[in-house]
Amino acid sequence: MTIRKSIEADLPYMIAFDHVAATDSVRVAEIRRAIETRNCWVFDEDSVPVAYAILQDNFFNRPFIWMVYVSENKRRNGIAGCIFAYLEKVCGQDKIFTSTNRSNYVMQEFLKTRGYQSCGEVYGLDEGDPEVFFMKS
């Protein structure tokens, strides 16, 4: 198992396991842009991507984990933890941020176990489901 920068050839795999990307051209364009700007990593198993993450660097000049997506059949195996640990290490700053919907209790608990602290909410992004922001120092 390895984590590496993604390349264009990874995109079909990512679309295949990301249920949103499978039907949303905007999501595909976002992933493609992250690959082109070298802000996307994949988690390989037997040289096949089974998860990906997008780390942006434009959140108030701080690193922001924008997306982590693990193939449904690979969840609950520690892959997200490996990806977060890797991105926390390579981000190059003393603080890193991420967010999730208020309704996503599983992700919130995961972030807390990794040492992230809630640092605010933004309303209006997803109607009726505020975005909760987290920071780790």
C-alpha positions, 0 to 999 in steps of 0.5 A: 500500500502506498500514498502518492501524487495522483496522475491523469491515469488514476482518474477513471479509478477514482470516478469508479469508486466515488459515487458522486463523481460517477454522476457529477461532471463538476466533481470530476472537473474538481478532481481533474483540476486537483490532479493537474495542480498536483494537489491530489493524492491516491492510496494504492492497493496492489497499484490500484487507487482505492482512495484519494485526497485533495489538499488545497493550500488556499484556505487563508494561506493555510493547508485545507484537506478538502476531500478524502474519499475511500472506496466503500468496500475499503472503508473502516480499514485505517486508510483514511487515518493513513491519508490524514497522517500523510497529509498532516506530515507533508502540509509543511505548516503548523496548522491544518484545516478540514471540514464536514457537514454537521450531519456527518457524525462519523467524520466528526468523531474521526477528526476528534480522534486525530486531534482536530478541534472544531473551530467554527461553522458556515451556513448556506453551503448545503441547505439545512446542514451547516459545514463544521470546520476543524483545525489541528495544530 
